[in-house]
Amino acid sequence: MKRVAPLFVALVLSVLLALVAYRVSVHYATVPTADDQTPPRTAPADRPEPLPMGRTPIGPGPLPPEQARAADAIERARPIQAAVDQFYAREGTWPRNLAQLGLGYPDDHEGGPVAAISVHPFGEVAIAMKPHVARGGVIRLTPTVLPDGNLAWNCRASNYAAATKLPSCR
C-alpha cells in the first residue's frame, strides 16, 4: 500500500505557496512604483478630470488625503448619477446596468482611487475602490424618488472609513 501522507503534505505546501504568490502578485500589480515611466492615461472628454488632492466640491476647506480620495471617487461617479437621473426621468424605470445607459462596462470608469463604477438595481451607483486605497471598499450612491419626481441621492460607504468621514457620506 502506498503512503498518502507525503502526497498530502506536498499538496498542502503547493497550495500555500500558490496563495502566497498570488497575494504578492496582487500587491505589486496594484501599487504603483515611484520609477513607473508609463504615460498617464488621459480621461475621455465625457469624464471629469480628477480633482487635485485636498480639493473637493463636497465641502469647504482642504481635506486629509484619505478623504480627498473618497471625494474624488464620488466626483468621478457624477456623470453616471446624471445618466441615471436622465434615464429615470425619460423612462420612468431604473436602468439595469451601465450598458443600458450607453456608458460601457464598470472597469471603463477606472481611474485615481476608483477600480470600477457600476449601476445596480433601483438605480444604485456603486463605486469600488482600488485595493491599495481600501481593500473591499465600496461607496454606494442610492437614489430616492422625491414627490416632485426628481431624485435625491444618499451616500453610504462600506469597508472604507475615509468616506464615512465626509459630511455628505455616512
C-alpha positions as CSV (number, residue, x, y, z in Angstrom):
1,M,0.0,0.0,0.0
2,K,1.3,3.4,-0.9
3,R,1.8,6.1,1.7
4,V,-0.6,9.0,1.3
5,A,0.8,11.4,3.9
6,P,3.8,12.7,1.8
7,L,1.5,13.4,-1.1
8,F,-1.0,15.2,1.1
9,V,1.8,17.3,2.6
10,A,3.1,18.2,-0.8
11,L,-0.3,19.2,-2.0
12,V,-0.9,21.4,1.0
13,L,2.5,23.1,0.6
14,S,1.9,23.7,-3.1
15,V,-1.5,25.3,-2.4
16,L,0.1,27.6,0.3
17,L,2.9,28.7,-2.0
18,A,0.4,29.4,-4.7
19,L,-1.7,31.6,-2.3
20,V,1.4,33.5,-1.2
21,A,2.5,34.0,-4.8
22,Y,-1.0,35.3,-5.7
23,R,-1.0,37.7,-2.7
24,V,2.4,39.1,-3.7
25,S,1.4,39.5,-7.3
26,V,-1.8,41.3,-6.5
27,H,0.0,43.6,-4.1
28,Y,2.7,44.6,-6.6
29,A,0.3,44.8,-9.5
30,T,-1.9,47.4,-7.8
31,V,0.6,49.6,-6.1
32,P,2.4,52.0,-8.5
33,T,6.1,52.4,-8.1
34,A,8.0,55.7,-8.0
35,D,10.0,54.8,-11.1
36,D,7.0,53.9,-13.2
37,Q,7.6,55.6,-16.5
38,T,4.2,54.8,-18.1
39,P,2.5,57.9,-19.5
40,P,-0.6,58.9,-17.6
41,R,-4.0,57.9,-19.0
42,T,-6.0,60.8,-20.3
43,A,-9.6,61.0,-19.4
44,P,-12.2,60.8,-22.2
45,A,-14.0,64.0,-22.9
46,D,-17.2,63.0,-21.1
47,R,-15.3,62.0,-17.9
48,P,-14.4,64.7,-15.4
49,E,-10.7,65.4,-14.7
50,P,-9.6,64.1,-11.3
51,L,-9.7,66.6,-8.6
52,P,-6.3,67.7,-7.1
53,M,-5.7,66.1,-3.7
54,G,-7.1,68.2,-0.9
55,R,-9.8,70.0,-3.1
56,T,-13.4,68.9,-3.2
57,P,-16.7,70.4,-4.2
58,I,-18.4,68.5,-1.4
59,G,-17.3,70.8,1.4
60,P,-15.3,73.9,2.2
61,G,-11.6,73.7,3.0
62,P,-8.9,71.2,2.3
63,L,-9.4,67.6,3.2
64,P,-7.0,65.0,4.5
65,P,-5.6,62.8,1.7
66,E,-7.8,59.8,2.5
67,Q,-10.9,61.8,2.5
68,A,-9.8,63.7,-0.7
69,R,-9.5,60.3,-2.4
70,A,-13.1,59.4,-1.3
71,A,-14.4,62.8,-2.5
72,D,-12.6,62.2,-5.9
73,A,-14.3,58.8,-6.2
74,I,-17.7,60.4,-5.6
75,E,-17.0,63.1,-8.1
76,R,-16.0,60.6,-10.7
77,A,-19.4,59.0,-10.4
78,R,-21.3,62.3,-11.0
79,P,-21.7,61.7,-14.8
80,I,-23.2,58.2,-14.1
81,Q,-25.6,59.7,-11.5
82,A,-26.7,62.3,-14.1
83,A,-27.2,59.5,-16.6
84,V,-29.4,57.6,-14.1
85,D,-31.3,60.8,-13.4
86,Q,-32.0,61.3,-17.1
87,F,-32.9,57.6,-17.7
88,Y,-35.4,57.6,-14.8
89,A,-36.9,60.9,-16.0
90,R,-37.2,59.6,-19.6
91,E,-38.2,56.0,-19.0
92,G,-39.8,56.1,-15.5
93,T,-37.9,52.9,-14.6
94,W,-34.4,52.2,-13.2
95,P,-31.5,51.3,-15.5
96,R,-30.3,47.7,-15.0
97,N,-26.6,48.4,-15.8
98,L,-24.1,50.8,-17.4
99,A,-24.6,49.3,-20.9
100,Q,-28.3,50.3,-20.8
101,L,-27.1,53.9,-20.1
102,G,-24.6,53.6,-23.0
103,L,-21.7,54.0,-20.6
104,G,-19.8,50.8,-21.3
105,Y,-18.5,48.5,-18.6
106,P,-17.7,49.1,-14.9
107,D,-14.0,48.9,-15.3
108,D,-14.2,51.5,-18.1
109,H,-14.5,54.1,-15.3
110,E,-11.3,53.1,-13.5
111,G,-9.0,55.9,-12.5
112,G,-7.5,57.6,-9.5
113,P,-8.7,55.7,-6.4
114,V,-11.6,54.0,-8.3
115,A,-11.3,50.4,-9.6
116,A,-14.8,50.4,-11.2
117,I,-18.2,52.1,-11.2
118,S,-21.4,50.1,-11.8
119,V,-25.1,50.5,-11.7
120,H,-27.1,48.1,-9.5
121,P,-30.9,47.5,-9.2
122,F,-33.0,50.5,-8.3
123,G,-30.5,52.9,-9.8
124,E,-27.8,52.5,-7.1
125,V,-24.4,53.6,-8.3
126,A,-21.6,51.5,-6.7
127,I,-18.0,52.8,-6.7
128,A,-15.5,50.0,-6.0
129,M,-12.2,51.3,-4.6
130,K,-8.8,50.1,-5.7
131,P,-7.2,47.6,-3.2
132,H,-4.4,49.8,-2.2
133,V,-6.9,52.6,-1.3
134,A,-9.4,50.5,0.6
135,R,-9.5,46.7,0.1
136,G,-13.1,45.8,-0.4
137,G,-14.2,49.4,0.0
138,V,-17.4,50.4,-1.8
139,I,-19.2,53.8,-1.9
140,R,-22.9,53.4,-2.7
141,L,-24.9,56.3,-4.1
142,T,-28.6,55.4,-3.7
143,P,-31.4,57.5,-5.4
144,T,-34.7,58.2,-3.7
145,V,-37.7,59.5,-5.7
146,L,-39.0,62.7,-4.3
147,P,-42.7,63.7,-4.5
148,D,-42.0,66.0,-7.4
149,G,-40.4,63.1,-9.4
150,N,-36.8,64.3,-9.0
151,L,-34.2,62.1,-7.4
152,A,-32.3,62.7,-4.2
153,W,-29.0,60.9,-3.7
154,N,-27.8,59.3,-0.4
155,C,-24.2,58.2,0.1
156,R,-23.2,55.2,2.2
157,A,-19.8,53.5,2.4
158,S,-18.7,50.1,3.5
159,N,-15.2,48.9,4.3
160,Y,-14.0,52.5,3.7
161,A,-13.7,54.6,6.8
162,A,-12.4,57.7,5.0
163,A,-15.6,58.0,3.0
164,T,-17.8,57.9,6.1
165,K,-15.9,60.9,7.5
166,L,-17.1,63.1,4.6
167,P,-20.1,65.3,5.6
168,S,-22.1,64.1,2.6
169,C,-21.5,60.3,3.1
170,R,-22.2,58.4,6.3
